[in-house]
């Protein structure tokens, strides 16, 4: 089960650039985000909370995968 998203994954989900998603992380939109190496890891719960607090409908709501390819 995936518990974290990267800034790039949030960018794809929200149809914005990676830089925009990274800027959101730096501005504090995802309070529990952590930097691991060169990438940010955003808890899935932070993403869902942020999505609920924004007025724009989500482009896509990620589901948790239970199967492995």
NORQUIFEN-V893285 format. One record per helix or strand of 3 or more residues. SS is the DSSP state (H for helix, E for strand). FROM is the first residue (numbers start at 1). TO is the last residue. If there is no record, write none. Layout:
BEGIN
ss->{SS:SS}
from->{FROM:FROM}
to->{TO:TO}
END
This chain:
BEGIN
ss->{E:H:H:E:E:H}
from->{4:7:18:34:39:44}
to->{6:14:27:36:43:53}
END
